[in-house]
Amino acid sequence: MAHVPGATKQGAQDYAQVLGIEAGQVVQELGWDDDCDPAISEAVEDCIGEELLDEDTDEICDVVLLWWREDDGDLVDGLVDAIRPLSDNGRIWLLTPGAGQSGHLVAGEIAESAKLAGLIQTTATRVGSWQGSCLVQPGKK
């Protein structure tokens, strides 16, 4: 892991903690691009002790980190694709640019898209400069 000036181990662990990610979980990352915050991904890797899985994995995942921007296409389709590798009690953390940033989603789009994809939003929180929305299948944790 490259040292990021100003980043601390405590700050990195806070990202994993905010996302409720625990050691030993299997985490997949989708939608990574140059505008994503590497500190979030690195914090999760440090916490689970493994590299994040990419879109080509066949493994069942506890958590999917889905980076999404307004121009990435149909969010419902993206969420349906992200559900496929999830374990029965798995969750998706949808990470979108914060309000006022390029690529942010309009209010209500996440909840509406989640509902159409068969998911419900349980939590919304700030993760660095990104907005995190925790999405689960109804009746799951």
N, C-alpha and C positions, 0 to 999 in steps of 0.2 A: 504494500500500500504506500503510495507516494505521500510525503508530508505536505499538507496544505497549510500555508501560512495562516496563522490565526485559529486554525482548527485544533481542538483538544480532544483527547480520548473521551473525556466526560461528555462533551458536546455530541460526539459521534454516537456514544451509547444512548444518549437521550433520544436520538432519532429512532433507533430500534425500539426503545421503551415506549415512545409515543405511539408507534405502530403496533405495539403489543406482540412483537416478535421475540421468540424465546430460543435459547440454544437448542440445537438439534432439529429445528423445524426445516422443512424443505420449502425453498422460496424460488419462484420463477419471476423473471423480470421481462416485461414486454414494452415495446415502444421507446426504448432508450435512444437518445439522440444527443447531439452536442450541447443542446440547451438544458439538459437534465443536470441535476445536482449530484455530482459523484460522491459527495459526503454522505448522502442518504444511502446510496447503494453500498458504499464501503462500511457504513455503520451496521447495516444488516449483515453483510458478510462477516464482519468481526464478531457479531453476536452469535450467528449460527455456526461459525467455524468452517464454513464452506463457501465456494463461489456460488453466485446466483445462477440458476438455470436459465437458458435462453429459450426462444420460441420453438426450437427443434427438439426439445426433450419429450420423452414419453413417460416420464415419472409423474406420479401423483403428488400434488403440491398442497402444503398447508396454507400458503399465502402466495398470491400473485400480485406483484407490484406492476401496475399498468400506468405508464406515463401517457398522457393524452392531451392534445392541443386541439383547438377549434377546427383547424384545417386537416386533421388526421383522418377524416372520413366520418362514417356513420358510427356514432358511439354505441348504439345498440348492437351492431355487428361486432364491434371490438369487445364488448362485454360478453356476448355469447361465446366468442372464441376463447376468452379468458376463463370462462366457467369450466370448459372441457377438462383441464388437468386438475381441477380442485378436488380435494378429499371431501367426504361427506360434510364435515364441519369446517371446511376451508373458507377463506375470505379473500376478497379482492380489495386491495388498496388502490383506488383510482387517484392518481396524482396529476393535477392540472395546474397550469400557471395561475398564480394569485390574481385577484381582481386588479384591473388596471394594467396588467402585463399583456404583452403580445400572446395571442393564442388562448386567453382565458375563455371559459364557457359562460354563457348567459345564465342568469339565475333560473333555477327550475329544470334546466336541461339534464343535469345529472340524475335527479330524482325521477324524472319522466323516463329517461333512457334506462335506468336501472329497473324500473317497474316493467317496462316492455321486455327486458331481457330476463325477467323472472327473479329479480333481486330486490332487496330492500336496503336502504341506507341506514346504518346504525349510528355512525359517528361522522363528524366533519371536524377537521382540525388543521391548523397551520403546521407545515413541515418545511422548515426553512422558508424559501420564497415560494413554495408550492402549496396548494390546497390539497389536503388528503381527505378522501371520502371512503369510509369502510363500507363495503357492500357484501351482503351475505344472502344465501338462499333462505327463503321463508322457513321458519321452524328450526333453523340451525342457530348455533351460537353467534 
